[in-house]
Amino acid sequence: MACGWAIVLISLLAGCHKKPVQWTPPPSIGSGNQPFDLLWPSDGDLNRLPLNPEWETQVSNPQQLPPPASPEACVREPYLPVCTDQIPSPPPPKNIDVAVFPNILICGLDPLAKVHGHVNWLPATYIGAIQWWNFATDFDYNFALLPGDYQGLTQYNMELTNGNPALRFIEPEFDSNETVVRFTTAWWTKFARTVDTGNYAAIEAMLSPSDPTRAPQAVVTGLFGLDCEHDCRSEVHPVYALAIEIDDSPGDNTWAIFVRNWGNEGFCSALDHQMDFDQNQVKLFLPRLSNGTSAVLPSTEFAATDTSVTTFPAITQVQGQGTEMTFTLPGPQEHALAELVLHLQWTGDTYKRPKVLIRSLTAAMASLQASAESPGSRSVETQNAESYLGQLYRSKLNAAPQSFKMPAPAAAAPQKNARIAVPHTVEMKKATSKDVQSELHKTKPPSEVTPSSSTIAVDKLRRDCEYLRAICSAYGNNPPTDKVQNFAQLCQQLNEGDACTQAVGRATRQVR
């Protein structure tokens, strides 16, 4: 009976979602000194987004990571007014993204959690060392990003090696069904095949082929917030743009890049977070402290889902600092995607490789992931819905959950551009004062960018329904009830009552 009431409640809530969840760059305004206020250089990145934002606690006390011991409520409800003045109270729909039916009946295995989903602050950009983390059981690609000065970390962010808090990382995450299944360039498709093998050493060798023991640098732009289904640790989810420097040699300086302006936040979420970039232009800055000049090599590959709008990006070299790139996309409601494997050749290069933040820890990462997924394990984090479903799937079907994949919608089939035949010119300009980090300013997103309603990520909801149906079928519609007491009733509703189909239908009508 309780399950039935839950469905009624979720159905009523879902009826309120009508418009896209839209985010716009916040201006540098506001004040306050709460522990979960974000601070960043006033100029931000090229998109006017926060660059390497950090918590107020980290600025006022660099030795301390949030959440603080007091007020205790901030540990589980970081959006409360006593914790931050950057999220309105009560939070609007886009700031709190939790699951709807049927996922809502699975999420919430952590009895201490107050939010079974995500608490979002705002889109941001981070630069740091990156390495592979895992292919999660909710079909997300997860990386481990270590910001240079630990910006944005919390005490609950995971550690690459146990007992070494200096190696905590932020997780950049993106749904493989929104991105990876649509990739067509040679490097990205090979990377996807390598990930499917689960071979950490091979994955790391692709990310840093010249020296697999050294983690490459990366630039990540996405929605920054706390995943409170996973102990309220910080993450960038969804990722809107990712650039990984897989080779920093001057003869073939190579970056693997993808760019979009939309995305969901995983199993314990429901919304499509669409980013309102100015004129739908996504800008990336690829750092390289060199006074040399660069040219785009013919080996560069570019592809996009809408080549009539998304053409090869404009490239400008900022002498002594790096490379600016501008991608033009359709509106976020079009769910477009662009991918680029950029090969640059430097002449008169004066680049000196900076001191590496971390060395690749392939064995440690594999061990950490194994311990996180072992049955009943709480050594790394409180067991969550995704890992629990993954265990159920593997134990019956003897397969990794990522082997269960839904095809991308036919309308989203990528159209690959022809391989670039000649080098593209790179515009040169001198660095200006805006390129230099300035003092930190407290900021608060303005109320006018907060929409009153949201939209369900329909394709994600459809995939989640099919995944749960597959698990129900594997257990004869009677999965274990040690974690999910109403699992059998949920299976019955998914199959006999067709409640999931109805939920997808409601969401589809709301998006139209």
TIVOVO-606721 format. One line per field, with one value per residue (C-alpha): chain; x, z, y. Coordinates in steps of 0.5 Angstrom, whole numbers, plus 2048, in hexadecimal, padded with zeros to 3 digits. Layout:
<fivos>
mol c(A,...) $
xx c(X,...) $
zz c(Z,...) $
yy c(Y,...) $
</fivos>
This chain:
<fivos>
mol c(A,A,A,A,A,A,A,A,A,A,A,A,A,A,A,A,A,A,A,A,A,A,A,A,A,A,A,A,A,A,A,A,A,A,A,A,A,A,A,A,A,A,A,A,A,A,A,A,A,A,A,A,A,A,A,A,A,A,A,A,A,A,A,A,A,A,A,A,A,A,A,A,A,A,A,A,A,A,A,A,A,A,A,A,A,A,A,A,A,A,A,A,A,A,A,A,A,A,A,A,A,A,A,A,A,A,A,A,A,A,A,A,A,A,A,A,A,A,A,A,A,A,A,A,A,A,A,A,A,A,A,A,A,A,A,A,A,A,A,A,A,A,A,A,A,A,A,A,A,A,A,A,A,A,A,A,A,A,A,A,A,A,A,A,A,A,A,A,A,A,A,A,A,A,A,A,A,A,A,A,A,A,A,A,A,A,A,A,A,A,A,A,A,A,A,A,A,A,A,A,A,A,A,A,A,A,A,A,A,A,A,A,A,A,A,A,A,A,A,A,A,A,A,A,A,A,A,A,A,A,A,A,A,A,A,A,A,A,A,A,A,A,A,A,A,A,A,A,A,A,A,A,A,A,A,A,A,A,A,A,A,A,A,A,A,A,A,A,A,A,A,A,A,A,A,A,A,A,A,A,A,A,A,A,A,A,A,A,A,A,A,A,A,A,A,A,A,A,A,A,A,A,A,A,A,A,A,A,A,A,A,A,A,A,A,A,A,A,A,A,A,A,A,A,A,A,A,A,A,A,A,A,A,A,A,A,A,A,A,A,A,A,A,A,A,A,A,A,A,A,A,A,A,A,A,A,A,A,A,A,A,A,A,A,A,A,A,A,A,A,A,A,A,A,A,A,A,A,A,A,A,A,A,A,A,A,A,A,A,A,A,A,A,A,A,A,A,A,A,A,A,A,A,A,A,A,A,A,A,A,A,A,A,A,A,A,A,A,A,A,A,A,A,A,A,A,A,A,A,A,A,A,A,A,A,A,A,A,A,A,A,A,A,A,A,A,A,A,A,A,A,A,A,A,A,A,A,A,A,A,A,A,A,A,A,A,A,A,A,A,A,A,A,A,A,A,A,A,A,A,A,A,A,A,A,A,A,A,A,A,A,A,A,A,A,A,A,A,A,A,A,A,A,A,A,A,A,A,A,A,A,A) $
xx c(800,806,809,802,802,809,807,801,806,80B,806,803,80A,80C,806,80A,80F,80E,814,81B,820,824,82B,82E,835,834,837,83C,837,835,838,838,83D,83A,83E,83A,83B,83F,845,849,84D,849,84A,848,849,848,840,840,83F,843,84A,84C,847,849,845,845,848,84E,84F,84F,852,856,858,850,84C,844,840,841,840,83B,835,834,82E,833,836,82F,82B,831,82B,828,829,82E,832,832,82F,830,82A,823,81F,81B,81F,81C,81B,822,826,823,823,820,81D,816,813,815,81C,819,818,81F,823,823,827,82B,827,82B,82A,825,825,825,828,82C,82C,82F,832,834,838,83F,846,84C,853,857,85A,856,855,850,84B,846,840,83B,835,830,834,838,83F,843,84A,84E,850,855,855,85B,85A,854,84F,848,849,846,848,843,847,84A,851,856,85A,857,85A,85C,857,85C,859,852,84F,848,845,843,83D,839,834,837,830,830,837,83B,836,836,83E,841,848,84D,850,84A,847,84D,84D,846,848,84E,849,845,84A,84B,853,855,85C,85A,855,85B,85F,85A,85A,861,865,86C,86C,866,869,867,860,85F,85C,855,84F,848,842,83C,836,83A,837,836,834,830,82E,836,837,837,83D,83F,83E,83E,837,835,83C,83A,841,848,84F,854,85B,85D,864,868,86E,86F,86F,868,864,85E,857,851,84B,844,83F,837,832,82D,82D,82B,82E,82D,829,826,824,81F,820,823,828,829,82E,82D,833,834,832,832,83A,83E,845,84B,852,857,85D,864,86A,86D,870,870,86A,866,862,85D,85F,85B,85B,856,84F,848,841,83A,833,831,836,832,832,838,83E,846,847,84B,852,856,85D,85E,865,869,863,85F,859,852,84D,846,841,83A,834,82D,828,829,822,825,829,82F,836,83D,843,84A,851,856,85D,861,868,86C,872,877,874,876,872,874,870,86E,86F,86A,865,864,867,862,860,85C,85D,85A,854,853,853,84F,84A,849,849,843,83F,840,83A,838,83E,83E,846,845,83F,838,835,830,82B,82F,834,82F,82B,832,833,82C,82D,834,832,82D,82F,836,838,83A,834,837,835,82E,82E,828,829,829,823,823,822,828,82D,833,835,83D,841,846,84D,850,855,859,85C,857,85A,85B,859,85F,85E,862,85F,85B,85A,853,857,85B,857,855,852,84D,846,840,83A,833,82F,829,822,820,824,820,81A,814,813,817,817,818,81E,81A,81F,822,81C,81A,821,820,81A,81D,823,81E,81A,820,822,81B,81A,821,81E,817,814,816,81D,820,81C,822,823,81D,817,812,816,811,80C,810,811,80A,808,80D,80B,803,801,806,807,80E,80B,806,80B,80F,809,807,80E,80E,808,80B,811,80D) $
zz c(800,802,7FB,7F8,7FB,7F9,7F2,7F3,7F6,7F1,7EB,7EE,7EF,7E8,7E6,7E8,7E3,7DD,7DA,7D9,7DF,7DD,7E0,7DE,7E0,7E6,7E7,7ED,7F2,7F9,800,806,809,80A,80A,803,800,7F9,7F8,7F1,7ED,7EB,7E4,7E3,7DD,7D6,7D7,7DD,7E1,7E8,7E7,7EC,7F1,7F9,7FF,804,809,804,804,80B,80D,808,80C,80D,808,809,80B,812,819,81A,818,818,813,80E,80D,80A,808,805,802,809,80A,810,80B,804,802,7FB,7FA,7FB,801,800,7FA,7F3,7EF,7EB,7F1,7F4,7EF,7F2,7EF,7EC,7EB,7EB,7ED,7F3,7F6,7F6,7F8,7FF,801,806,80C,80E,808,808,800,7FC,7F6,7F4,7F7,7F1,7F2,7EB,7E4,7E5,7E2,7E6,7E3,7E6,7E6,7E3,7E3,7E2,7E7,7E5,7E0,7E6,7E6,7E4,7DD,7DF,7DD,7E4,7E4,7EA,7EA,7EF,7EE,7EF,7F6,7F8,7F6,7F7,7FB,802,807,804,7FD,7FC,7FC,7F7,7FC,803,809,804,804,7FF,7FA,7FA,7F4,7F1,7EC,7E5,7E3,7DC,7DA,7D5,7D1,7D0,7CE,7CC,7C8,7C3,7C3,7BC,7BC,7BC,7C3,7C7,7C4,7C5,7CC,7CD,7CB,7D0,7D6,7D4,7D5,7DD,7DC,7E0,7DD,7D6,7D8,7DB,7D5,7D0,7D5,7D5,7D0,7D0,7D8,7DB,7E2,7E1,7E2,7DC,7DD,7DC,7DB,7DD,7DD,7E0,7E5,7EC,7F2,7F8,7F7,7FD,7FB,7FB,802,800,7FC,7F7,7EF,7E8,7E6,7E0,7DC,7D7,7D4,7D5,7D2,7D4,7D2,7D0,7CD,7CF,7CA,7C5,7BF,7C0,7C6,7C7,7CA,7CA,7CB,7CB,7CC,7CD,7D1,7D5,7D9,7DF,7E5,7E6,7E9,7EF,7EB,7E6,7E2,7DC,7DE,7D8,7D8,7D5,7D2,7CF,7C7,7C9,7C8,7CD,7CE,7D0,7D2,7D2,7D6,7D3,7D6,7CF,7CB,7C5,7BF,7BD,7B7,7B7,7B4,7AE,7B3,7B7,7B7,7B8,7B9,7BB,7BB,7B7,7B2,7AF,7B6,7B9,7B5,7B6,7BC,7BC,7BF,7C2,7C5,7CB,7CB,7D1,7D4,7CF,7CA,7CA,7C7,7C5,7C3,7C1,7C2,7C1,7C7,7CD,7CB,7C5,7C9,7C4,7C5,7C2,7C3,7C1,7C1,7C0,7BE,7BF,7BC,7C0,7BD,7C1,7C7,7CE,7D2,7D8,7DB,7E2,7E8,7E8,7ED,7ED,7EA,7E7,7ED,7E8,7EE,7F3,7EF,7ED,7F4,7F7,7F2,7F3,7FB,7F9,7F5,7FA,7FD,804,803,807,807,802,802,804,800,7FA,7F6,7EF,7F2,7F6,7EF,7EC,7F1,7EF,7E8,7E8,7ED,7E8,7E1,7E2,7DE,7E0,7E0,7DB,7D6,7D6,7D2,7CE,7C7,7C6,7C3,7BC,7BB,7BF,7BA,7B9,7B3,7B2,7AE,7A9,7AC,7AC,7A6,7A7,7AD,7B0,7B2,7B9,7BA,7BF,7C4,7CA,7D1,7D5,7DC,7DC,7DB,7E2,7E8,7EC,7F3,7F6,7F6,7FA,7F5,7F5,7EF,7EE,7EF,7E8,7E5,7E9,7E5,7E9,7E5,7E2,7DD,7DE,7DA,7D6,7D3,7D9,7DD,7D7,7D8,7DF,7DF,7DA,7DE,7E4,7E0,7DE,7E6,7E8,7E2,7E4,7EB,7E9,7EB,7F2,7F3,7FB,7FF,804,802,7FE,802,7FC,7F6,7F4,7F4,7F0,7EB,7EB,7E9,7E4,7E0,7E2,7E3,7DE,7E3,7E0,7D9,7DB,7DF,7D9,7D5,7DA,7D9,7D2,7D1,7D6,7D2,7CC) $
yy c(800,805,803,805,80C,80D,80C,811,816,816,816,81D,820,81E,822,828,827,82B,82F,82D,82E,834,837,83D,840,844,84B,84C,84F,84D,84D,848,843,83D,837,834,83B,83A,83F,840,845,84A,84A,842,83E,840,83F,843,83D,83C,83A,835,837,835,835,83B,836,835,83C,83E,838,835,82F,82D,829,82A,828,82B,828,82D,82F,827,828,82A,823,820,826,82B,830,832,83A,839,835,839,840,83E,839,83C,839,835,832,833,82C,82D,82E,827,822,81B,815,814,80D,808,80A,80D,807,804,80A,80C,806,80B,80C,812,816,81B,81C,816,819,820,827,82B,832,834,833,833,832,82E,82D,827,820,81B,813,80E,80C,807,806,806,801,807,808,80E,80F,811,814,817,81E,821,828,82C,82F,82A,82F,82C,826,824,81F,81A,81A,813,812,80F,80B,80A,80F,814,81A,81E,819,81A,81C,81F,81A,81D,819,818,813,80E,80D,815,815,80F,80B,811,812,811,813,80E,810,811,80A,806,809,807,800,800,802,7FC,7F7,7FA,7FA,800,7FF,800,806,80A,808,80B,811,812,80E,811,810,80C,80D,814,817,81C,823,824,82A,828,82D,82A,82B,82B,829,823,81C,81B,814,813,816,81D,81D,822,821,824,820,821,822,827,828,823,824,820,821,81A,81C,823,822,828,823,821,824,820,822,81D,822,821,827,827,82C,827,820,81C,81B,813,80E,812,818,81A,820,822,828,82D,832,839,83B,842,841,839,83A,835,838,834,837,831,834,834,838,839,83F,83B,83A,835,832,82D,826,822,81C,820,81D,821,81E,821,81F,825,827,82D,831,82E,82F,82E,833,839,839,83F,83E,843,844,841,83E,839,838,83B,837,839,833,836,831,831,832,82D,82B,828,823,824,821,823,81F,821,81E,824,823,82A,82A,830,834,837,834,836,832,82E,829,82B,827,821,821,81A,814,80F,80A,804,7FF,803,805,7FE,7FC,802,801,7F9,7FB,800,7FA,7F4,7F2,7F5,7FA,801,802,807,80A,808,803,806,804,804,7FF,7FB,7FA,7F9,7F3,7F0,7F0,7ED,7E8,7E5,7E7,7E6,7ED,7F4,7F8,7FD,7F7,7F9,7FF,802,805,80C,80F,80F,816,817,813,817,819,819,81F,81D,81C,823,823,829,82D,832,839,83B,842,846,84B,84D,84C,851,853,84F,848,849,847,84C,84D,848,84B,848,847,845,842,847,845,847,841,83C,839,837,830,82B,825,81E,81B,816,812,811,80F,80A,806,806,803,7FD,7FC,7FB,7F6,7F2,7F1,7F0,7EA,7E7,7E6,7E4,7EA,7E9,7EC,7EC,7F1,7F2,7F9,7FB,7F8,7F9,7F6,7F1,7F6,7FA,7F5,7F3,7FB,7FB,7F5,7F4,7FB,7FE,804,806,806,80B,80F,80F,812,817,81A,81A,81E,823,824,825) $
</fivos>
